[in-house]
Amino acid sequence: MLKLADFDAVIFDMDGLVLDTERTYIIAWQQAAKEMGYNFSDDFCLSLSGCHYKDVELKLAEHCGAEFNLQTFNRLSSDFWREYVDVHGIKIKHGFFGLLELLIRQKIPYCMATNSPAENALECLELAGIEELFPIVVTREQVRHGKPEPDIFLKAAELMQSDISRCLVIEDSLAGIVAASRAGAVTVLVPSTAQIDPLAIELCDLMVSDLEQLTSMIHA
């Protein structure tokens, strides 16, 4: 059982944890791949979850071959993503507002730390209508290495003037859990996919089904 009194700050991931963006990315990736004559399975797309865009590009090249045109794919997937979110928006994950209300009530500082570039992160938060909720958003450009390296979480702790060992990091991906563990934070895994990497389960300090369950467990 986790107690909020044991922590000086809480750090949220963005994609798949606060925002239900992963499905929007998968739809865009699959549409772009189809346009180029490729077929991307859900499993392959899910394997890209939580990865920095450079790592995504490496996996795409490995999966599709040296002839795969990354520039075309990036342009198409960006267009398809924009078309989708302009119509459907970006949904907020179940339980987020309840947890946020608890943190505010208990006066626990919090921030967001994401592998996404600042421009993309801020756009996603705006599309979801919560761009004003996070006083600090740490993005990929602010650190030397993205997740699974610990830099992003160490930077977040620094900006909140908190010791990382007294920060609670909430993540949904293996890359995020690995990064938070390497940083020395206490970690909570909230899986965003049915397939959960065994290493993420092994490394996390707690696993819950959603943010509502986490709120109920730390309420005391």
Secondary structure, DSSP 8 states (H G I E B T S, - for coil): ---GGG-SEEEE--BTTTB--HHHHHHHHHHHHHHTT----HHHHHHTTT--HHHHHHHHHHHH-TT--HHHHHHHHHHHHHHHHHHH---B-TTHHHHHHHHHHTT--EEEE-SS-HHHHHHHHHHHT-TTS-S-EE-GGGSSS-TTSSHHHHHHHHHTT--GGGEEEEESSHHHHHHHHHHT-EEEE--SSSS--HHHHHH-SEE-SSHHHHHHHH--
